[in-house]
Amino acid sequence: MFVKQLPETLINQIAAGEVIERPASAAKELIENAIDAGATRIEIATAGGGKSLIRISDNGGGMTPNDLELAVKRHCTSKISDTLDDIRTLGFRGEALPSIGSVAKLSITTRRPGAETGAEISVTGGKVSSVRPAAANTGTVVEVRDIFFATPARLKFLKTEKAEAAAITEVVKRMAIAFPHVRFVLSGSDRSTLEFPAAVDDPLTRMAQVLGADFKDNAIELDAEREDIQLTGYAGVPTFHRGNSAHQYAFVNGRPVQDKLILSALRGAYAETIPSGRYPVAVLSIQLDPALVDVNVHPAKADVRFRDPGLVRGLIVGAVRQALAREGDRGSTTSADGLMRAFRPGFSPNPTASPLRSAPAANWTAERSPFRPFAAATGSGFSEARQSAFDSFATPTARAEPPPEVSPQPAPAAPDATSQFPLGAARAQLHENYIVAQTENGLVIVDQHAAHERLVFEKMRKALDAERLPSQVLLIPDIIDLPEEDCDRLASHASQLERLGLVLERFGPGAVAVRETPAMLGEVDTTALIRDLADEIGEWNTADGLKTRLEHLAATMACHGSVRSGRRLRPEEMNALLREMEATPGSGQCNHGRPTYIELKLTDIERLFGRS
């Protein structure tokens, strides 16, 4: 057996196996080329889910005939010179066009601004034609037909036309968010036309075009910087979530990526704020020196590697949590919309029905609440004097007869305690669990157990950050054998772990001795905990896993230590709960991610009664 050099066509087909995984991969590479060429209008047409046709038309700078001849050869590019430390374009490898041409029928028609005529070249299964003159508008049109016809085995592994078309749509959406100044049009015989008009001065409008109009109403702006790494974008309020991570978009220096570090940091930032199995909606854009990130990790360029992953992760978690603390306590607008829809189906009042009997009135008793720990657990606000708005509350009795008719006269103005508070003033407690409060322009319904659970949890979380947690000393230290590199990592984070109640030290070259564990954890599998922390530090250079575990335990304790459903509250207690919610970050959802309150505007209520 002799060593020999592979034919150029076979080399390109091997490269295509990494670069071009499916039609969506080809579409991505061609759209990136159009954006790098300075296009402000890109039109994408497909047929057969991209298997039969992908056509990308742009108004970019185009190519000269000489450039066009080189463009279909491997490792020919105009985007980098002789270093990978300063990549500022989407493409740079010079592999996309020859890889596509080796497995499909590729044709490129292009024209430079001011050129008398355009130029055209075609590549069919790796065979390159000569460059010839062609009529063309300024810009470039790339057609890819019969993808993988030259590699039939690869064609068999493609999914249905519908699935492949959806994958191309997702590529276009990511590019549309990353480049709001570019107009995108996606059309074809296998789909309905999708258009994203340019949104130069308002990127949130482009995000709403992709993620839905609801995102604009439920998004919190992000703007943070740490050591010359800047994070911008928008994150949804915790109660605005989805069933998968498809609505999470990340960009590094404008490049759409699907990096596990970024997605993991986003998940950590929303810990204890969204339900299990649900995912936040967010658009994150990271800008940093190109020398601090390696985009040449994989030919598809979807993964990146940061020089300091712990710094990037900390920036994302801190920025998102700070934004949630600032504005995340507001409820999702979709909660109110859901409540509105719940009133409508099947509701048809019958005017011929007999008059309603008087139902037992809501219990407005002013007797002393049987729940003593409630005031102490959430703060001194629960012992405040009775508000004037509730001075007239008494225990009403059910009426056997309708009230007598009275001549219309102006009613005396009641004391108004609504305008000064975002969550209004309590008016009723329904089923001894739901507080109804009147605001200046609507009403709020509060789940008292979920709301108080969040308040207690935030107090416990604040304690975690403010002081060293109590620990329990082990009578006999646990000796845990680990690889030496894991021992080094744990030792470097020993001071941080000690603040959380975990005291450990080196015990020889390949072991650590655990002398104290967090008292909050009770009996704990020390070996499993230490190994998990070592793995986390090795991957992310952070030991946040222990804090996350403690926060999860604090959430459970808060759930069991908060006011229970079925507890009857006095008006001043209900109002104290509302005031505490207004002052507590993240009070818009409980520890399990469910909303703590739903707000209905007066206009929504009027629509229910057909008054608007």
VOGU-3710 file (C-alpha; in Angstrom, 3 decimals, decimal comma):
1> mfvkqlpetl> 0,000/0,000/0,000  1,437/3,351/-1,082  0,742/6,869/0,119  -0,863/8,977/-2,585  -2,478/12,349/-2,907  -6,268/12,321/-3,223  -7,933/13,901/-6,265  -9,163/17,463/-5,813  -12,803/16,441/-6,328  -12,593/13,789/-3,597
11> inqiaagevi> -10,888/16,261/-1,259  -13,739/18,716/-1,761  -16,352/16,013/-1,148  -14,644/15,072/2,125  -14,595/18,736/3,148  -18,241/19,063/2,168  -19,088/16,350/4,674  -18,049/18,756/7,436  -19,092/22,100/5,986  -22,346/21,144/4,203
21> erpasaakel> -24,395/18,872/6,434  -27,805/19,684/4,885  -29,379/22,298/2,577  -29,630/24,730/5,494  -25,831/24,593/5,857  -25,384/25,642/2,236  -27,924/28,443/2,666  -26,090/29,677/5,765  -22,727/29,820/3,998  -24,155/31,666/0,999
31> ienaidagat> -26,041/34,199/3,150  -22,837/34,857/5,119  -21,005/35,533/1,831  -23,707/38,011/0,805  -23,476/39,873/4,123  -19,678/39,964/3,951  -20,058/41,493/0,474  -21,970/44,414/1,993  -25,479/43,438/0,842  -28,460/45,320/2,280
41> rieiataggg> -31,060/43,207/0,462  -30,906/39,417/0,342  -33,530/37,223/-1,305  -33,612/33,482/-0,692  -35,701/31,131/-2,821  -35,999/27,375/-2,237  -37,712/24,364/-3,734  -38,080/20,893/-2,322  -36,878/21,997/1,088  -33,629/23,171/-0,500
51> kslirisdng> -32,900/19,756/-2,020  -33,966/20,830/-5,498  -33,050/24,526/-5,389  -31,454/27,181/-3,235  -31,094/30,589/-4,848  -29,466/33,497/-2,997  -29,649/36,935/-4,630  -27,979/39,995/-3,109  -27,103/43,592/-3,961  -23,596/43,402/-2,521
61> ggmtpndlel> -20,274/44,324/-4,056  -20,067/41,397/-6,495  -16,845/39,912/-7,941  -14,586/40,437/-10,905  -14,111/37,561/-13,409  -10,696/36,788/-11,906  -12,121/36,726/-8,358  -14,949/34,476/-9,532  -12,515/31,954/-10,969  -10,617/31,774/-7,670
71> avkrhctski> -13,738/31,741/-5,479  -14,628/28,158/-6,422  -11,181/26,860/-5,488  -10,385/25,617/-2,002  -8,865/28,004/0,530  -9,236/31,040/-1,681  -10,743/33,972/0,189  -10,552/37,755/0,405  -11,517/37,899/4,067  -8,316/37,150/5,972
81> sdtlddirtl> -4,643/37,549/5,257  -2,188/35,445/7,244  -3,594/35,247/10,778  -6,645/33,879/12,573  -6,372/36,343/15,470  -8,300/39,166/13,817  -11,308/37,645/12,042  -13,993/40,296/11,526  -16,067/38,602/8,817  -18,534/35,723/8,909
91> gfrgealpsi> -16,630/33,616/6,398  -12,897/33,116/6,282  -12,065/29,459/5,501  -12,528/29,575/1,727  -14,220/26,150/1,670  -17,937/26,802/1,218  -18,221/27,304/-2,553  -15,898/24,456/-3,622  -17,555/22,148/-1,079  -21,025/22,952/-2,402
101> gsvaklsitt> -19,847/22,592/-5,995  -18,400/19,154/-5,301  -21,747/17,675/-4,170  -24,281/19,770/-6,133  -24,841/21,767/-9,295  -23,568/25,268/-8,510  -23,788/28,375/-10,669  -22,697/31,906/-9,755  -23,562/35,068/-11,653  -22,020/38,314/-10,434
111> rrpgaetgae> -21,337/41,901/-11,402  -19,279/44,636/-9,791  -20,697/48,190/-9,533  -19,755/50,131/-12,662  -18,765/47,027/-14,656  -20,024/46,863/-18,228  -21,094/43,242/-17,937  -21,319/40,479/-15,420  -19,592/37,104/-15,214  -20,803/33,568/-14,706
121> isvtggkvss> -19,252/30,259/-13,659  -20,685/26,818/-12,876  -19,447/23,817/-10,923  -21,144/20,426/-11,366  -20,049/17,598/-9,140  -16,607/19,161/-8,777  -16,128/19,948/-12,472  -15,497/23,657/-12,967  -16,458/25,483/-16,158  -14,673/28,470/-17,560
131> vrpaaantgt> -15,756/31,994/-16,655  -18,031/33,510/-19,290  -19,749/36,896/-19,699  -23,357/37,174/-18,544  -26,081/39,751/-18,161  -26,503/40,566/-14,477  -27,521/43,274/-12,034  -25,040/44,618/-9,515  -24,475/41,997/-6,849  -24,400/38,210/-6,946
141> vvevrdiffa> -26,871/35,405/-7,631  -25,889/31,917/-6,457  -27,954/28,872/-7,436  -27,531/25,441/-5,878  -29,508/22,654/-7,562  -29,826/18,967/-6,753  -27,718/19,070/-3,628  -25,873/15,814/-2,827  -26,616/14,376/-6,268  -22,900/13,507/-6,470
151> tparlkflkt> -23,005/11,755/-3,071  -26,277/9,735/-3,107  -25,522/8,098/0,246  -25,611/11,502/1,898  -28,884/12,358/0,231  -30,601/9,420/1,938  -29,914/10,889/5,365  -31,760/14,146/4,730  -35,083/14,694/6,447  -38,413/15,469/4,807
161> ekaeaaaite> -38,764/18,495/2,569  -40,830/20,221/5,259  -38,156/19,665/7,913  -35,356/20,855/5,630  -37,366/23,946/4,670  -37,912/24,714/8,364  -34,159/24,447/8,983  -33,486/27,028/6,260  -36,128/29,290/7,795  -34,344/29,073/11,142
171> vvkrmaiafp> -31,040/30,058/9,490  -32,671/33,104/7,929  -34,242/34,105/11,256  -30,891/34,018/13,032  -29,277/36,088/10,318  -32,196/38,523/10,366  -31,762/39,159/14,097  -27,987/39,534/13,787  -28,229/42,041/10,912  -31,359/44,176/11,347
181> hvrfvlsgsd> -30,189/46,661/8,685  -30,498/43,966/5,991  -33,821/43,211/4,306  -34,457/39,467/4,006  -37,058/37,810/1,774  -37,554/34,035/1,917  -39,821/32,492/-0,714  -40,297/29,394/-2,836  -42,686/26,750/-4,054  -42,283/24,834/-0,792
191> rstlefpaav> -43,245/27,677/1,534  -45,200/30,868/2,002  -43,204/34,068/1,567  -41,485/35,389/4,683  -40,162/38,949/4,676  -38,151/40,862/7,270  -38,006/44,568/6,354  -34,874/46,451/7,363  -34,994/47,894/10,887  -31,896/50,073/11,052
201> ddpltrmaqv> -32,625/52,111/14,173  -34,763/49,656/16,109  -33,294/46,153/16,522  -36,079/45,234/18,943  -38,558/45,613/16,090  -36,588/43,063/14,045  -36,514/40,723/17,058  -40,281/41,066/17,366  -40,608/40,202/13,669  -38,787/36,930/14,327
211> lgadfkdnai> -39,844/36,044/17,876  -43,374/37,389/17,704  -44,996/40,670/18,720  -45,318/39,486/22,328  -41,543/39,559/22,760  -41,430/43,327/22,382  -43,860/43,761/25,283  -42,079/41,248/27,524  -38,407/42,005/26,832  -35,884/43,573/29,204
221> eldaerediq> -32,914/45,381/27,687  -29,411/44,132/28,507  -26,337/46,353/28,452  -23,325/45,310/30,510  -19,560/45,336/30,167  -16,761/43,588/31,986  -13,058/43,793/31,103  -13,697/45,018/27,532  -16,324/42,346/26,857  -19,699/43,907/26,103
231> ltgyagvptf> -23,062/42,175/26,344  -26,169/43,682/24,774  -29,542/42,330/23,768  -32,892/41,555/25,324  -34,129/38,909/27,753  -37,750/37,970/28,327  -39,394/38,329/31,734  -39,357/34,984/33,591  -43,073/34,378/33,074  -42,587/34,675/29,300
241> hrgnsahqya> -41,079/31,289/28,429  -41,251/28,539/25,816  -41,219/24,746/25,655  -37,777/24,485/24,016  -34,601/26,494/23,506  -35,362/27,401/19,884  -36,180/30,972/20,961  -32,711/31,602/22,392  -30,374/33,439/20,040  -26,704/34,149/20,702
251> fvngrpvqdk> -24,235/36,160/18,628  -20,501/36,676/19,075  -19,119/39,662/17,160  -22,218/39,467/14,959  -21,790/35,753/14,236  -24,787/33,512/15,067  -23,550/30,725/17,322  -25,050/27,842/19,272  -22,490/27,700/22,035  -23,155/25,517/25,073
261> lilsalrgay> -21,376/27,907/27,441  -23,694/30,775/26,506  -26,827/28,631/26,709  -25,705/27,173/30,038  -25,083/30,659/31,442  -28,532/31,774/30,307  -30,102/28,771/31,993  -28,193/29,548/35,186  -29,288/33,183/35,132  -32,946/32,119/35,142
271> aetipsgryp> -32,489/29,446/37,843  -35,431/29,299/40,277  -37,450/31,725/38,145  -38,952/29,592/35,373  -40,762/26,227/35,585  -38,860/23,006/35,071  -38,854/21,986/31,418  -39,460/25,538/30,200  -36,923/27,832/28,543  -36,433/31,606/28,636
281> vavlsiqldp> -36,634/33,711/25,489  -33,550/35,841/24,903  -31,300/37,474/22,323  -27,698/37,906/23,504  -24,995/39,735/21,576  -21,388/39,580/22,786  -18,759/41,961/21,439  -15,088/41,427/22,258  -11,634/41,579/20,755  -11,438/38,893/18,010
291> alvdvnvhpa> -8,150/37,748/19,532  -10,051/36,684/22,686  -12,303/34,198/20,896  -11,539/31,285/18,570  -14,154/30,919/15,828  -12,160/28,256/14,011  -13,328/25,424/16,261  -15,499/23,677/13,653  -15,930/24,139/9,886  -19,594/25,043/10,408
301> kadvrfrdpg> -18,455/27,958/12,646  -21,416/27,458/15,000  -19,166/26,830/18,017  -16,689/29,255/19,509  -14,098/29,023/22,236  -13,434/31,924/24,596  -10,027/32,564/26,072  -11,683/33,270/29,456  -14,953/31,286/29,552  -15,520/32,010/33,248
311> lvrglivgav> -15,490/35,749/32,589  -18,026/35,440/29,763  -20,287/33,169/31,797  -20,138/35,488/34,793  -20,949/38,491/32,604  -24,045/36,795/31,153  -25,363/35,512/34,483  -24,734/38,814/36,243  -26,214/40,995/33,498  -29,374/38,918/33,102
321> rqalaregdr> -29,950/38,659/36,847  -29,416/42,384/37,264  -31,936/43,054/34,499  -34,448/40,679/36,090  -33,939/42,378/39,448  -34,593/45,717/37,766  -37,682/44,853/35,760  -38,314/41,112/35,939  -41,034/41,353/38,574  -43,583/42,514/36,018
331> gsttsadglm> -45,962/39,866/34,770  -45,981/38,598/31,222  -48,614/40,173/28,990  -49,466/36,674/27,809  -50,801/35,856/31,294  -53,420/38,580/30,989  -54,210/37,509/27,421  -54,725/33,944/28,643  -57,070/35,158/31,351  -59,020/37,154/28,786
341> rafrpgfspn> -59,372/34,098/26,557  -60,509/31,997/29,498  -63,512/34,246/29,948  -64,659/34,053/26,342  -65,130/30,416/25,213  -68,678/29,164/25,718  -69,796/32,230/27,652  -73,243/33,215/26,459  -75,495/34,825/29,090  -79,155/33,859/28,712
351> ptasplrsap> -81,398/36,903/29,127  -84,482/34,709/29,645  -83,035/32,843/32,615  -84,471/33,379/36,055  -82,832/36,088/38,179  -79,740/35,006/39,996  -80,144/34,145/43,603  -78,001/35,996/46,039  -74,856/34,017/46,631  -72,998/34,060/49,937
361> aanwtaersp> -70,944/37,217/49,966  -67,174/37,181/49,995  -65,767/36,915/53,465  -64,468/40,351/54,411  -64,086/39,570/58,098  -61,869/41,907/60,037  -61,201/39,440/62,822  -57,636/38,780/63,802  -55,825/36,558/61,324  -55,031/33,091/62,685
371> frpfaaatgs> -51,661/33,120/60,883  -49,148/34,613/63,315  -45,755/34,041/61,576  -46,887/35,818/58,408  -46,071/39,348/59,543  -42,716/38,420/61,000  -41,643/36,404/57,955  -42,128/39,134/55,376  -41,290/42,260/57,271  -42,724/44,953/59,471
381> gfsearqsaf> -45,138/46,035/56,779  -47,635/43,438/57,944  -48,101/45,193/61,264  -48,942/48,561/59,690  -52,075/50,348/60,793  -55,279/49,646/58,935  -55,433/51,726/55,780  -58,217/54,233/55,415  -59,393/52,533/52,253  -60,514/49,606/54,377
391> dsfatptara> -62,126/51,479/57,273  -65,548/50,808/55,836  -65,006/47,048/55,464  -67,342/44,933/57,526  -68,671/41,420/57,360  -71,479/41,644/54,809  -74,457/39,376/55,038  -76,254/37,642/52,223  -79,391/39,466/51,187  -82,605/37,590/50,641
401> epppevspqp> -84,111/40,452/48,654  -82,491/42,739/46,121  -81,480/46,142/47,463  -84,149/48,847/47,284  -84,050/51,201/44,366  -82,623/54,615/45,058  -82,781/57,792/43,090  -79,553/58,465/41,235  -77,354/60,797/43,261  -73,619/61,400/43,250
411> apaapdatsq> -71,876/58,852/45,443  -69,417/60,153/48,013  -65,835/59,800/46,913  -64,130/56,853/48,596  -60,581/57,165/49,848  -58,297/56,258/46,971  -55,199/54,215/47,756  -54,595/52,978/44,235  -52,716/55,627/42,287  -49,584/55,643/44,433
421> fplgaaraql> -48,872/51,890/44,241  -48,072/49,799/41,118  -49,970/46,795/42,521  -52,785/48,922/43,868  -54,800/48,451/47,059  -56,375/45,175/48,163  -60,136/44,988/47,772  -60,912/41,327/48,449  -59,570/37,883/49,233  -61,142/35,146/47,128
431> henyivaqte> -61,203/31,505/48,218  -58,767/32,512/50,938  -55,883/32,368/48,459  -56,287/35,073/45,809  -55,984/38,772/46,592  -57,850/41,148/44,302  -56,317/44,620/44,222  -57,498/47,736/42,425  -54,933/49,774/40,521  -55,301/53,175/38,942
441> nglvivdqha> -56,262/51,731/35,560  -57,280/48,125/36,214  -57,020/45,307/38,705  -54,445/42,779/39,871  -55,069/39,213/41,053  -52,340/37,891/43,354  -51,653/34,305/44,396  -50,794/34,937/48,051  -48,895/31,664/48,585  -46,778/32,007/45,436
451> aherlvfekm> -46,055/35,672/46,155  -45,018/35,139/49,767  -42,939/32,112/48,759  -40,923/34,344/46,446  -40,447/36,993/49,135  -39,094/34,464/51,610  -36,783/32,940/48,996  -35,315/36,311/48,035  -34,521/37,008/51,697  -32,727/33,670/51,929
461> rkaldaerlp> -30,880/34,269/48,650  -29,760/37,671/49,928  -28,378/35,979/53,018  -26,418/33,596/50,784  -24,693/36,541/49,121  -24,149/38,671/52,211  -22,420/36,409/54,715  -20,624/33,122/55,229  -23,121/30,305/55,493  -23,194/28,139/58,600
471> sqvllipdii> -21,373/24,845/58,225  -21,276/21,568/60,085  -17,882/20,187/61,096  -17,297/16,561/60,169  -16,077/14,426/63,057  -13,824/12,559/60,634  -12,848/14,445/57,470  -13,891/12,835/54,195  -10,884/11,972/52,036  -11,803/11,979/48,342
481> dlpeedcdrl> -9,436/10,695/45,684  -9,342/12,812/42,538  -7,017/13,400/39,598  -4,335/15,878/40,513  -5,633/18,481/38,075  -9,073/18,350/39,744  -7,453/18,826/43,148  -5,637/21,888/41,804  -8,887/23,349/40,485  -10,735/22,817/43,758
491> ashasqlerl> -7,860/24,318/45,747  -7,954/27,451/43,570  -11,639/27,944/44,469  -11,310/26,965/48,150  -11,998/30,461/49,499  -15,174/30,819/47,435  -16,400/27,402/48,565  -15,632/28,243/52,196  -18,033/31,212/52,066  -20,716/28,722/51,080
501> glvlerfgpg> -19,921/26,505/54,048  -17,744/23,933/52,276  -14,245/23,741/53,789  -11,687/21,556/52,020  -7,924/21,335/51,643  -5,346/19,363/49,687  -4,532/15,915/51,073  -1,520/14,771/49,137  -1,082/15,008/45,369  -4,275/13,162/44,389
511> avavretpam> -6,884/13,771/47,101  -8,767/16,474/49,006  -9,972/16,431/52,603  -13,458/17,815/53,266  -13,681/19,119/56,840  -16,960/21,074/56,835  -20,110/20,955/54,716  -22,978/23,481/54,414  -25,388/23,031/57,306  -28,312/23,821/55,015
521> lgevdttali> -27,661/20,648/52,998  -27,912/18,351/56,015  -26,619/14,891/55,203  -24,933/15,107/51,837  -23,051/12,737/49,565  -19,734/14,549/49,886  -17,960/12,490/47,240  -20,613/13,175/44,597  -20,708/16,881/45,509  -16,926/17,293/45,239
531> rdladeigew> -16,727/15,407/41,943  -19,538/17,501/40,453  -17,799/20,699/41,533  -14,494/19,524/40,063  -16,203/18,736/36,748  -17,910/22,121/36,679  -14,705/24,009/37,442  -12,906/22,024/34,764  -15,498/22,924/32,128  -16,538/26,466/33,078
541> ntadglktrl> -13,821/27,608/35,518  -16,533/28,406/38,069  -17,865/26,737/41,213  -21,393/28,095/41,031  -22,873/24,598/41,174  -22,795/24,534/44,989  -24,498/27,915/45,205  -27,122/26,749/42,731  -27,777/23,677/44,839  -28,094/25,813/47,970
551> ehlaatmach> -30,460/28,199/46,192  -32,586/25,271/45,083  -32,765/24,063/48,668  -33,614/27,584/49,831  -36,450/27,654/47,310  -37,845/24,421/48,733  -37,592/25,758/52,273  -39,296/28,987/51,220  -42,150/27,004/49,694  -42,773/25,197/52,975
561> gsvrsgrrlr> -42,221/28,299/55,110  -44,528/30,723/53,338  -48,144/31,541/53,979  -50,320/28,673/52,866  -53,375/28,702/50,656  -56,532/28,881/52,723  -55,185/31,399/55,234  -57,555/34,284/55,798  -55,766/37,632/55,730  -56,781/41,013/57,050
571> peemnallre> -56,814/43,978/54,629  -53,649/45,469/56,119  -51,875/42,118/55,742  -52,886/41,876/52,110  -51,660/45,409/51,434  -48,406/44,772/53,261  -47,850/41,754/50,989  -48,441/43,933/47,912  -46,013/46,591/49,153  -43,369/43,953/49,853
581> meatpgsgqc> -43,815/42,541/46,346  -43,252/45,975/44,839  -39,973/46,315/46,729  -38,641/42,806/45,984  -36,860/41,949/42,707  -38,234/38,940/40,892  -41,546/38,949/42,750  -43,465/38,562/39,496  -42,997/34,775/39,605  -42,642/32,159/42,312
591> nhgrptyiel> -39,636/29,865/42,790  -41,169/27,360/40,370  -41,551/29,952/37,613  -45,299/30,415/37,839  -46,664/33,982/37,843  -47,501/35,436/41,250  -49,977/37,932/39,861  -51,953/38,734/36,738  -52,893/42,270/35,777  -55,962/43,244/33,783
601> kltdierlfg> -56,238/46,739/32,372  -59,547/48,541/32,612  -59,782/48,509/28,809  -59,518/44,692/28,868  -62,313/44,445/31,414  -64,488/46,785/29,361  -63,930/44,614/26,282  -65,239/41,599/28,212  -68,498/43,456/28,705  -68,595/44,792/25,160
611> rs> -68,104/48,388/26,262  -65,223/49,185/23,927
//
